[in-house]
Amino acid sequence: MEALWWAAVGTGFTFLMTTIGAALVFFFRKSSGGKFQKVFLGFAAGVMIAASVWSLLIPAIAEAEAKGEIGWIPAAGGFVLGLAFLFVLDVLIPHLHPGTNATEGLTSSMKRTSLLVMAVTLHNIPEGMAVGLSFALAAQHGSGSSAYAAALALALGIGIQNLPEGAAISLPLRQEGLGVGKSFLYGSLSGLVEPLFGILTVLMAGSLWGGASRSKL
């Protein structure tokens, strides 16, 4: 229950940062937002890469080594599975990336603005799962472990990169001709999947670990 609470707080924070970033659309003219879009996306990419390495891959390797396993093998396996998971989502979910006209995913009659929102929503799913799983792991180690600090650091890193990311979706929507209010709303809602999938991941992890513990009795 503690892990569920912390996951809700962590992913709620990342969702809030997406909303704050989307709110930047209120401070830019329709024609000027595109000048900052590349900077926002570059900053978000840099923060996300750092968070992925220091708060996900390195702790995963350390966790495996602490159990006497070869550290890089589980981390590499999970990395490949994550790539495959996102690739499947990319193939199945209709979406359109900013600055392009080529629709990806299954054929859909959705509007261009909706497809733009889906592009960001698509990759917010594993972000929420990563935060949720980090808190589930921290709960497994106990309330006094340093794993909670690592989970909080990951939530903070993803939250920081979600701020420019929110702007990077609301500003293109505004350039597409959507109203300021709707651009903000869609940009904000693109981050809603993070708390949803974060909490779902904690519930799934708790169920799996609980079943594994019972099987040893």
C-alpha positions in Angstrom: 0.0 0.0 0.0 2.9 2.3 0.8 4.4 1.7 -2.7 1.0 2.5 -4.3 0.8 5.7 -2.4 4.4 6.8 -3.4 3.8 5.8 -7.0 0.7 7.9 -7.1 2.6 10.9 -5.7 5.6 10.4 -8.0 3.6 10.0 -11.2 1.2 12.7 -10.1 4.2 15.0 -9.9 5.3 14.1 -13.4 1.8 14.7 -14.7 1.7 18.1 -12.9 5.0 19.0 -14.6 3.5 18.1 -18.0 0.6 20.4 -17.2 2.9 23.2 -16.3 4.8 22.8 -19.5 1.7 22.7 -21.5 0.6 26.0 -19.9 3.5 27.8 -21.6 1.2 28.0 -24.7 -0.5 30.9 -22.9 2.7 32.9 -23.1 3.7 32.5 -26.8 2.2 33.9 -29.9 1.0 31.4 -32.5 4.0 32.0 -34.8 6.7 32.2 -32.1 6.3 28.9 -30.3 8.0 26.9 -33.0 11.3 28.7 -32.3 11.5 27.2 -28.8 10.2 23.7 -29.7 13.6 22.3 -30.7 15.2 23.6 -27.5 12.5 22.1 -25.4 12.7 18.7 -27.1 16.5 18.7 -26.9 16.5 19.5 -23.2 13.8 16.9 -22.5 15.9 14.3 -24.4 19.0 15.1 -22.4 17.3 14.8 -19.0 15.6 11.6 -20.0 18.8 10.0 -21.1 20.5 10.9 -17.9 17.5 9.6 -15.8 17.5 6.4 -17.9 21.2 5.7 -17.2 21.6 6.8 -13.6 18.2 6.0 -12.2 17.2 2.9 -14.2 20.1 1.0 -15.9 22.8 1.5 -13.2 20.4 0.6 -10.3 19.2 -2.5 -12.3 22.8 -3.7 -12.8 23.6 -3.1 -9.1 20.4 -5.0 -8.0 21.4 -8.0 -10.1 24.9 -8.0 -8.8 23.7 -7.8 -5.2 21.8 -11.1 -5.9 25.0 -12.8 -7.2 24.0 -12.5 -10.9 25.8 -11.1 -13.9 24.8 -7.5 -13.6 24.4 -6.4 -17.2 22.4 -9.5 -18.4 19.0 -8.7 -16.7 19.4 -5.0 -17.5 20.2 -5.7 -21.1 17.3 -8.2 -21.4 14.9 -5.7 -19.9 16.2 -3.0 -22.2 15.5 -5.1 -25.2 12.0 -6.0 -24.0 11.3 -2.3 -23.4 12.4 -1.5 -27.0 10.1 -4.3 -28.3 7.2 -3.1 -26.2 7.5 0.5 -27.4 8.0 -0.7 -31.0 4.7 -2.7 -30.8 2.9 0.4 -29.4 4.4 2.5 -32.2 3.1 0.0 -34.8 -0.4 -0.3 -33.3 -1.3 3.1 -32.0 -2.1 5.8 -34.7 0.1 8.9 -34.2 1.8 11.8 -35.9 5.1 13.4 -34.9 5.4 17.2 -34.9 7.0 18.6 -38.0 6.0 15.6 -40.2 3.0 14.7 -42.3 3.4 10.9 -42.4 0.9 9.1 -40.1 2.4 6.1 -38.2 0.6 3.2 -36.7 -2.7 1.7 -37.8 -4.9 3.5 -40.3 -7.2 5.9 -38.5 -9.6 8.7 -39.2 -8.4 10.7 -36.2 -7.7 14.4 -36.8 -4.1 15.6 -37.1 -4.2 17.3 -33.7 -5.3 14.1 -32.0 -2.5 12.2 -33.8 0.1 14.7 -32.5 -1.2 14.2 -28.9 -1.0 10.4 -29.4 2.7 10.7 -30.3 3.7 12.1 -26.9 1.1 10.0 -25.0 2.7 6.9 -26.6 6.1 7.3 -24.9 4.6 8.6 -21.6 3.4 5.1 -21.0 6.8 3.5 -20.2 7.8 6.6 -18.3 4.9 6.0 -15.9 5.7 2.3 -15.7 9.4 3.1 -14.8 8.4 5.4 -11.9 5.8 3.0 -10.7 8.2 0.0 -10.8 11.0 2.0 -9.0 8.6 2.6 -6.1 7.4 -1.0 -6.1 11.1 -2.1 -5.8 11.7 0.4 -3.0 8.8 -1.0 -1.1 10.2 -4.5 -1.5 13.5 -3.3 0.2 11.6 -1.7 3.1 10.9 1.9 4.1 14.4 2.5 5.4 16.2 1.7 2.2 17.9 4.1 -0.2 15.7 2.8 -3.0 13.1 5.4 -2.1 15.6 8.1 -2.7 16.5 6.6 -6.1 12.8 6.3 -7.0 12.2 10.0 -6.0 15.2 11.0 -8.0 13.8 9.2 -11.0 10.4 10.8 -10.6 12.1 14.2 -10.3 14.2 13.7 -13.5 11.2 12.5 -15.5 9.1 15.4 -14.1 11.8 17.9 -15.2 11.9 16.6 -18.7 8.1 16.5 -18.8 7.9 20.3 -18.4 9.5 21.1 -21.8 7.8 18.0 -23.2 4.3 19.5 -22.3 5.3 22.7 -24.1 6.6 20.6 -27.1 3.1 19.2 -27.6 0.9 22.2 -26.8 2.9 24.7 -29.0 2.7 22.6 -32.2 -1.0 22.1 -31.5 -1.4 25.9 -31.4 0.6 26.2 -34.6 -1.8 23.7 -36.2 -4.6 26.3 -35.6 -6.1 24.8 -32.4 -7.3 27.3 -29.7 -5.0 28.2 -26.8 -7.3 26.5 -24.3 -7.6 23.2 -26.2 -3.9 23.2 -26.9 -3.2 23.4 -23.2 -5.8 20.8 -22.4 -4.5 18.2 -24.9 -0.9 18.9 -23.9 -1.8 18.3 -20.3 -3.8 15.2 -20.9 -1.0 13.6 -22.8 0.7 13.0 -19.5 -2.3 11.5 -17.8 -1.2 8.0 -18.8 1.8 8.2 -16.5 -0.1 8.0 -13.2 -2.4 5.4 -14.7 0.3 3.0 -15.9 2.5 3.8 -12.9 -0.1 2.6 -10.4 -1.0 -0.3 -12.7 2.6 -1.4 -12.7 2.8 -1.3 -8.9 -0.3 -3.4 -8.6 1.1 -6.0 -11.1 4.5 -6.1 -9.4 2.9 -6.5 -6.0 0.8 -9.4 -7.4 3.8 -11.1 -9.0 6.1 -10.7 -6.0 3.3 -11.8 -3.6 2.8 -14.9 -5.6 6.5 -15.7 -5.7 6.7 -15.3 -1.9 3.8 -17.6 -1.3 5.3 -20.2 -3.6 8.4 -20.4 -1.4 6.3 -21.2 1.7 
